[in-house]
Amino acid sequence: MKICITGAASYVAREVIKTLKPEHELTLIDIQYPADFPFKKEVRILTGSVLDRQFIKDSFQNQDVVIHMAIVQTDAPREEQ
């Protein structure tokens, strides 16, 4: 199965990748990856933002499943409820 994972550089995503990698074709998306990212040679790595609609549309092409683990961080203060 072809699976795309957003937010792929996070700790939790890395655990998911370890589990899925042996039996699936993975495409990973994140805005940046650490130099020691362990899966560089074993999966398809894409660098870009989930906020870029065209990038995401192109990246999700031909994927069977998308696992969305990305977050969007801002410096804006949170509104009190």
Backbone as JSON, one array per atom type, in Angstrom:
{
  "sequence": "MKICITGAASYVAREVIKTLKPEHELTLIDIQYPADFPFKKEVRILTGSVLDRQFIKDSFQNQDVVIHMAIVQTDAPREEQ",
  "N": [[0.85, -1.17, 0.0], [0.49, 2.28, -0.71], [1.49, 4.85, 1.26], [1.23, 8.05, 2.63], [2.81, 10.21, 4.86], [2.38, 13.0, 6.81], [4.17, 15.53, 8.64], [6.39, 14.05, 9.25], [8.9, 14.07, 10.49], [8.6, 14.1, 13.21], [8.74, 12.69, 16.55], [6.69, 10.81, 17.18], [5.71, 10.22, 14.62], [7.97, 8.98, 13.55], [7.97, 6.56, 14.92], [5.66, 5.42, 13.87], [6.46, 5.21, 11.21], [8.55, 3.33, 11.43], [7.04, 1.06, 12.02], [5.37, 0.75, 9.76], [7.06, 0.75, 7.52], [8.35, -1.76, 6.7], [6.38, -3.15, 5.21], [5.08, -1.45, 3.44], [4.92, 1.14, 0.91], [6.34, 4.11, 1.47], [5.78, 7.64, 1.59], [7.15, 10.52, 2.78], [6.47, 13.59, 4.4], [7.59, 16.7, 5.46], [8.39, 19.92, 6.84], [11.0, 20.33, 7.41], [13.88, 18.27, 7.99], [15.83, 16.56, 10.44], [19.45, 16.34, 10.42], [20.25, 13.78, 11.08], [18.15, 12.14, 10.35], [16.65, 9.02, 10.18], [15.56, 7.54, 7.97], [16.17, 8.2, 5.36], [17.22, 6.86, 3.05], [15.48, 4.83, 2.58], [12.84, 5.45, 2.04], [10.51, 7.61, 0.29], [11.25, 10.95, 0.41], [9.89, 14.08, 0.99], [10.13, 17.58, 1.05], [8.42, 20.2, 2.37], [5.63, 22.43, 2.97], [2.56, 21.76, 4.69], [0.74, 23.7, 4.34], [0.92, 24.59, 1.82], [-0.99, 24.35, -0.78], [-0.81, 23.39, -3.48], [1.55, 21.9, -3.43], [0.82, 19.9, -1.56], [-1.37, 18.73, -2.89], [-0.06, 17.67, -5.15], [1.7, 15.93, -3.83], [0.04, 14.05, -2.61], [-0.93, 12.67, -4.7], [-1.65, 9.6, -6.24], [-1.5, 8.15, -3.85], [-2.57, 5.74, -1.47], [-3.37, 6.02, 1.15], [-3.41, 8.64, 3.57], [-1.68, 9.72, 6.33], [-2.1, 12.03, 8.62], [-0.01, 13.9, 10.45], [1.1, 16.28, 10.9], [1.7, 19.51, 12.36], [0.79, 22.94, 12.75], [2.64, 25.56, 13.68], [2.43, 28.61, 15.38], [3.27, 31.94, 16.38], [1.33, 33.37, 17.45], [-0.7, 34.52, 20.12], [-2.82, 32.42, 22.08], [-6.33, 32.47, 22.03], [-8.35, 33.28, 24.79], [-10.88, 31.27, 26.25]],
  "CA": [[0.0, 0.0, 0.0], [1.21, 3.55, -0.74], [1.06, 5.65, 2.4], [1.9, 9.34, 2.8], [2.76, 10.66, 6.26], [2.78, 14.39, 7.02], [4.79, 15.7, 9.96], [7.15, 12.81, 9.35], [10.12, 14.17, 11.29], [8.3, 14.08, 14.64], [9.03, 11.44, 17.26], [5.58, 9.87, 17.03], [5.7, 9.79, 13.22], [9.08, 8.04, 13.36], [7.53, 5.25, 15.41], [4.71, 4.92, 12.87], [7.26, 4.84, 10.04], [9.22, 2.06, 11.74], [6.04, -0.01, 11.97], [4.81, 0.59, 8.41], [8.1, 0.67, 6.48], [8.65, -3.08, 6.12], [5.34, -3.71, 4.35], [4.39, -0.43, 2.65], [5.71, 2.15, 0.2], [6.07, 5.35, 2.22], [6.18, 8.99, 1.19], [7.18, 11.33, 4.01], [6.42, 15.03, 4.19], [7.78, 17.61, 6.59], [8.96, 21.19, 6.41], [12.45, 20.13, 7.52], [14.28, 17.0, 8.62], [17.14, 16.66, 11.09], [20.54, 15.73, 9.66], [20.35, 12.35, 11.41], [16.87, 11.46, 10.09], [17.1, 7.65, 9.89], [14.9, 6.79, 6.89], [16.41, 8.9, 4.09], [17.51, 5.98, 1.91], [14.51, 3.74, 2.52], [11.51, 5.94, 1.7], [10.47, 8.85, -0.51], [11.27, 12.1, 1.31], [9.51, 15.35, 0.39], [10.26, 18.7, 1.97], [7.48, 21.26, 2.03], [4.64, 22.78, 3.98], [1.19, 21.3, 4.5], [-0.05, 24.87, 4.02], [1.08, 24.82, 0.38], [-2.03, 23.49, -1.37], [-0.36, 22.7, -4.69], [2.53, 20.9, -2.98], [0.08, 18.79, -0.95], [-2.13, 18.08, -3.95], [0.89, 16.87, -5.92], [2.28, 14.9, -2.96], [-0.96, 13.04, -2.3], [-1.25, 11.97, -5.94], [-1.35, 8.16, -6.29], [-1.37, 7.57, -2.51], [-3.76, 5.02, -1.02], [-3.72, 6.49, 2.49], [-2.63, 9.75, 4.13], [-1.69, 9.81, 7.8], [-1.79, 13.44, 8.87], [0.57, 14.08, 11.78], [1.73, 17.6, 10.92], [1.09, 20.59, 13.13], [1.17, 24.27, 12.29], [3.0, 26.34, 14.85], [2.44, 30.06, 15.19], [3.65, 32.7, 17.57], [0.15, 34.12, 17.86], [-1.24, 34.08, 21.41], [-4.07, 31.68, 22.05], [-7.48, 33.21, 22.55], [-8.95, 32.68, 25.99], [-12.27, 30.87, 26.02]],
  "C": [[0.9, 1.24, 0.0], [0.64, 4.46, 0.33], [1.9, 6.92, 2.48], [1.72, 9.78, 4.25], [3.24, 12.11, 6.32], [3.34, 14.53, 8.44], [5.74, 14.57, 10.28], [8.4, 12.88, 10.22], [9.86, 14.11, 12.8], [8.61, 12.71, 15.25], [7.93, 10.4, 17.03], [5.52, 9.34, 15.6], [6.81, 8.78, 12.96], [8.71, 6.64, 13.84], [6.54, 4.61, 14.43], [5.47, 4.44, 11.63], [7.96, 3.51, 10.26], [8.27, 0.87, 11.59], [5.58, -0.3, 10.54], [5.84, 0.3, 7.32], [8.34, -0.72, 5.91], [7.62, -3.58, 5.1], [4.67, -2.72, 3.42], [5.39, 0.5, 1.97], [5.36, 3.5, 0.8], [6.58, 6.59, 1.51], [6.06, 9.84, 2.43], [7.23, 12.81, 3.66], [6.69, 15.74, 5.51], [8.45, 18.87, 6.06], [10.49, 21.17, 6.52], [12.7, 18.82, 8.26], [15.61, 17.2, 9.3], [18.2, 15.93, 10.26], [20.62, 14.22, 9.89], [19.04, 11.59, 11.19], [17.16, 10.07, 9.54], [16.55, 6.98, 8.63], [15.21, 7.32, 5.5], [16.59, 7.99, 2.89], [16.43, 4.93, 1.67], [13.11, 4.15, 2.06], [11.62, 7.18, 0.82], [10.31, 10.02, 0.45], [10.89, 13.36, 0.52], [9.62, 16.44, 1.45], [9.34, 19.82, 1.5], [6.46, 21.44, 3.13], [3.26, 22.21, 3.65], [0.26, 22.47, 4.19], [0.02, 25.23, 2.53], [0.15, 23.85, -0.36], [-1.56, 22.73, -2.6], [0.65, 21.61, -4.36], [1.81, 19.67, -2.42], [-0.72, 18.03, -1.99], [-1.21, 17.16, -4.77], [1.43, 15.7, -5.1], [1.31, 13.75, -2.69], [-1.37, 12.23, -3.54], [-0.8, 10.51, -5.86], [-1.1, 7.51, -4.92], [-2.67, 6.85, -2.16], [-4.3, 5.58, 0.29], [-2.84, 7.68, 2.84], [-2.79, 9.7, 5.64], [-1.19, 11.21, 8.13], [-1.31, 13.62, 10.31], [1.24, 15.44, 11.92], [0.96, 18.54, 11.83], [1.53, 21.91, 12.51], [1.41, 25.09, 13.55], [2.96, 27.83, 14.48], [2.89, 30.7, 16.48], [2.48, 33.5, 18.11], [-0.33, 33.61, 19.22], [-2.58, 33.39, 21.24], [-5.18, 32.51, 22.65], [-8.02, 32.51, 23.79], [-10.42, 32.39, 25.71], [-13.1, 31.06, 27.24]]
}
